[in-house]
């Protein structure tokens, strides 16, 4: 592979405009096709096989209003009932509104108008804007307190973005400028990553022809893609500058950089893609779609790193080093650090492991759920509406349960079912049933006594399914299913817990096999897998401490404790495991190069740290900056991803990569590179000639390979 990459790098550097032109054409084709033929992204959070999904299918069959999207407008006044008519009339006149119903609190001071829309595929963001405008006009025309919220906001409200992403890119530019001391060297990784980001993001609407992509996936894919794109370019530029410092011509330096660092980038990116594609085994369609979207973005970044970036490096020439053209050499400080850790390997291994295990311990208290509007800042209208509803009607009014009953073969069960549900201690009230005799479906709306994110609500849902329904429906052909947003997210949490072990095992096995092929070792991949598990576990633990326990939550704008969003552990594991392997591959590729040259394990570990320490630190700072930018948003879900990813990358690049890895490799000695003979014969042989070729022979390589 390295010979092929060498030729590719030299060719791109020698004839840069061919590669650049090809990428420009590709960008034009992708963007134009996406605009002309792209399909809308999916908004659904449902998963086939779940009880809530069966309820949704029954409601759709009956074309029940409860199967569509809802919004609610809450008004507070001394005589709320008298203020309702103009509000209801205005809301019912909005486009796509199926109807509106209202209720007044027992004390008469709070009125709730539920606005019913059709299924989400018939709506778009303009419907939310129309609702907001109507509420704003009603406020302006009266002195009423009016707030709005509901599913329509969840589906189409986009949290303010831009500031976090811009801040992350700004920090990345500063870090790169300090690391390279050159505006050209700083600009190439940023430019390449942004270019790849445009292609990757716009391609999402085309990927939907193969698989449904959730609407939130592009934002998550952009977060990951921007980070890995800059990191991969950083790895390549660093090695290229080292080659230039050794006196190589520009094309030769590019070719050798691609043959060494480029191979590491391919395997690092491959590991990220493999880890994220492990989401396919979760069996949750929107999770699978999100994984495909992120993987596609990472793949674009890898391809750009090994084709577009070499062309840009060839075009930049020696300007990559700035005006002073200072040579890039390994840091003596990192050399001393590597020597220090290897001299005290046991102490560092024990200390680092204790720290990581301590951070990971809170994961035992992990509670999966979904933050509701009550967790949003009080500056948001959804939060104020949530509080008014809870005060006026009780906490359960913010998360009604929608029960769909198949009565096609027995319609006599509806009344006794409603009575039994109303008698359950977790149910505050049950509305009048809606019956569609043609479809054979009855719909019941029940209000729990507890809030949507309360664990007691999940227990109520489970009790209805396991005790109440079987008691009433015993001997009947009718079936009943609990749906609605509250039940859906509870079901997703259970599905994630059920599928998580299978998913984790799949990712671990695939990553182990990939690293075994790259490093031709058993212990090095095994160590990498175990240490990456520590990084992910520590990130989970920090999420529990911040969001469930509320430690330092106020510092990031979280006003109340919230459960961990059910699908975040899946995505975090896939993304973090893959990104952790980036640094592992980059560091160990350098260590392996040194070991194959002289066979001294300790010397190779120290040289690997010295050669990559600054680059890994800079890459981690960039990644942490990009992810931390998302903490600035107001959405708790986005904050969770930002905190979890930033924490894990910081710990992985510091405690794991610069402490635990060198300490364990020192203690294992030559056993690091042990490989059974039978396995050695089975594994494909990669070309590692570039790792063993002395630098002074570089000028002869083109002739030898031709």
Secondary structure as the mmCIF struct_conf table of DSSP 4:
data_model
#
loop_
_struct_conf.conf_type_id
_struct_conf.id
_struct_conf.beg_label_comp_id
_struct_conf.beg_label_asym_id
_struct_conf.beg_label_seq_id
_struct_conf.end_label_comp_id
_struct_conf.end_label_asym_id
_struct_conf.end_label_seq_id
HELX_RH_AL_P HELX_RH_AL_P1 UNK A 2 UNK A 14
TURN_TY1_P TURN_TY1_P1 UNK A 15 UNK A 15
HELX_RH_AL_P HELX_RH_AL_P2 UNK A 16 UNK A 37
HELX_LH_PP_P HELX_LH_PP_P1 UNK A 38 UNK A 41
STRN STRN1 UNK A 42 UNK A 42
TURN_TY1_P TURN_TY1_P2 UNK A 48 UNK A 49
BEND BEND1 UNK A 50 UNK A 50
HELX_RH_AL_P HELX_RH_AL_P3 UNK A 51 UNK A 61
TURN_TY1_P TURN_TY1_P3 UNK A 62 UNK A 63
HELX_RH_3T_P HELX_RH_3T_P1 UNK A 65 UNK A 67
BEND BEND2 UNK A 68 UNK A 68
STRN STRN2 UNK A 70 UNK A 76
TURN_TY1_P TURN_TY1_P4 UNK A 78 UNK A 79
HELX_RH_3T_P HELX_RH_3T_P2 UNK A 80 UNK A 83
HELX_RH_AL_P HELX_RH_AL_P4 UNK A 84 UNK A 92
TURN_TY1_P TURN_TY1_P5 UNK A 93 UNK A 93
BEND BEND3 UNK A 94 UNK A 94
TURN_TY1_P TURN_TY1_P6 UNK A 95 UNK A 96
STRN STRN3 UNK A 97 UNK A 104
TURN_TY1_P TURN_TY1_P7 UNK A 106 UNK A 107
BEND BEND4 UNK A 108 UNK A 109
STRN STRN4 UNK A 110 UNK A 117
HELX_RH_3T_P HELX_RH_3T_P3 UNK A 120 UNK A 122
HELX_RH_AL_P HELX_RH_AL_P5 UNK A 125 UNK A 141
BEND BEND5 UNK A 142 UNK A 142
STRN STRN5 UNK A 145 UNK A 149
BEND BEND6 UNK A 150 UNK A 150
HELX_RH_AL_P HELX_RH_AL_P6 UNK A 151 UNK A 156
HELX_LH_PP_P HELX_LH_PP_P2 UNK A 157 UNK A 160
BEND BEND7 UNK A 162 UNK A 162
HELX_RH_AL_P HELX_RH_AL_P7 UNK A 163 UNK A 180
HELX_RH_AL_P HELX_RH_AL_P8 UNK A 183 UNK A 202
TURN_TY1_P TURN_TY1_P8 UNK A 203 UNK A 203
HELX_RH_AL_P HELX_RH_AL_P9 UNK A 204 UNK A 207
TURN_TY1_P TURN_TY1_P9 UNK A 208 UNK A 210
BEND BEND8 UNK A 211 UNK A 211
STRN STRN6 UNK A 214 UNK A 214
TURN_TY1_P TURN_TY1_P10 UNK A 215 UNK A 216
HELX_RH_AL_P HELX_RH_AL_P10 UNK A 217 UNK A 245
TURN_TY1_P TURN_TY1_P11 UNK A 246 UNK A 247
HELX_RH_AL_P HELX_RH_AL_P11 UNK A 250 UNK A 257
HELX_RH_PI_P HELX_RH_PI_P1 UNK A 258 UNK A 262
HELX_RH_AL_P HELX_RH_AL_P12 UNK A 263 UNK A 277
HELX_RH_3T_P HELX_RH_3T_P4 UNK A 278 UNK A 282
HELX_RH_AL_P HELX_RH_AL_P13 UNK A 285 UNK A 303
HELX_RH_PI_P HELX_RH_PI_P2 UNK A 304 UNK A 308
HELX_RH_AL_P HELX_RH_AL_P14 UNK A 309 UNK A 316
HELX_RH_3T_P HELX_RH_3T_P5 UNK A 317 UNK A 321
TURN_TY1_P TURN_TY1_P12 UNK A 322 UNK A 325
HELX_LH_PP_P HELX_LH_PP_P3 UNK A 326 UNK A 328
HELX_RH_AL_P HELX_RH_AL_P15 UNK A 332 UNK A 343
TURN_TY1_P TURN_TY1_P13 UNK A 344 UNK A 344
HELX_RH_AL_P HELX_RH_AL_P16 UNK A 345 UNK A 360
HELX_RH_3T_P HELX_RH_3T_P6 UNK A 361 UNK A 365
STRN STRN7 UNK A 368 UNK A 369
HELX_RH_3T_P HELX_RH_3T_P7 UNK A 373 UNK A 375
BEND BEND9 UNK A 376 UNK A 376
TURN_TY1_P TURN_TY1_P14 UNK A 378 UNK A 379
BEND BEND10 UNK A 380 UNK A 380
HELX_RH_AL_P HELX_RH_AL_P17 UNK A 381 UNK A 393
HELX_RH_3T_P HELX_RH_3T_P8 UNK A 395 UNK A 398
BEND BEND11 UNK A 399 UNK A 399
STRN STRN8 UNK A 401 UNK A 406
BEND BEND12 UNK A 408 UNK A 409
TURN_TY1_P TURN_TY1_P15 UNK A 412 UNK A 412
HELX_RH_AL_P HELX_RH_AL_P18 UNK A 413 UNK A 423
BEND BEND13 UNK A 424 UNK A 424
TURN_TY1_P TURN_TY1_P16 UNK A 425 UNK A 426
STRN STRN9 UNK A 427 UNK A 430
HELX_LH_PP_P HELX_LH_PP_P4 UNK A 431 UNK A 433
STRN STRN10 UNK A 434 UNK A 436
TURN_TY1_P TURN_TY1_P17 UNK A 437 UNK A 440
STRN STRN11 UNK A 441 UNK A 448
BEND BEND14 UNK A 449 UNK A 450
TURN_TY1_P TURN_TY1_P18 UNK A 452 UNK A 453
BEND BEND15 UNK A 454 UNK A 454
HELX_RH_AL_P HELX_RH_AL_P19 UNK A 455 UNK A 463
HELX_RH_PI_P HELX_RH_PI_P3 UNK A 464 UNK A 468
HELX_RH_AL_P HELX_RH_AL_P20 UNK A 469 UNK A 473
TURN_TY1_P TURN_TY1_P19 UNK A 474 UNK A 475
BEND BEND16 UNK A 477 UNK A 477
STRN STRN12 UNK A 479 UNK A 483
BEND BEND17 UNK A 484 UNK A 484
HELX_RH_AL_P HELX_RH_AL_P21 UNK A 485 UNK A 519
BEND BEND18 UNK A 522 UNK A 522
HELX_RH_AL_P HELX_RH_AL_P22 UNK A 523 UNK A 543
HELX_RH_PI_P HELX_RH_PI_P4 UNK A 544 UNK A 548
BEND BEND19 UNK A 549 UNK A 549
TURN_TY1_P TURN_TY1_P20 UNK A 551 UNK A 552
HELX_RH_3T_P HELX_RH_3T_P9 UNK A 553 UNK A 556
TURN_TY1_P TURN_TY1_P21 UNK A 557 UNK A 557
BEND BEND20 UNK A 560 UNK A 560
HELX_LH_PP_P HELX_LH_PP_P5 UNK A 563 UNK A 563
STRN STRN13 UNK A 564 UNK A 565
TURN_TY1_P TURN_TY1_P22 UNK A 566 UNK A 567
HELX_RH_AL_P HELX_RH_AL_P23 UNK A 568 UNK A 598
HELX_RH_AL_P HELX_RH_AL_P24 UNK A 601 UNK A 628
HELX_RH_3T_P HELX_RH_3T_P10 UNK A 629 UNK A 632
BEND BEND21 UNK A 633 UNK A 634
HELX_RH_AL_P HELX_RH_AL_P25 UNK A 636 UNK A 651
HELX_RH_PI_P HELX_RH_PI_P5 UNK A 652 UNK A 660
HELX_RH_AL_P HELX_RH_AL_P26 UNK A 661 UNK A 668
HELX_RH_3T_P HELX_RH_3T_P11 UNK A 669 UNK A 673
HELX_RH_AL_P HELX_RH_AL_P27 UNK A 677 UNK A 682
BEND BEND22 UNK A 683 UNK A 683
HELX_LH_PP_P HELX_LH_PP_P6 UNK A 684 UNK A 686
HELX_RH_AL_P HELX_RH_AL_P28 UNK A 689 UNK A 692
BEND BEND23 UNK A 693 UNK A 693
HELX_RH_3T_P HELX_RH_3T_P12 UNK A 695 UNK A 697
HELX_RH_AL_P HELX_RH_AL_P29 UNK A 698 UNK A 705
#
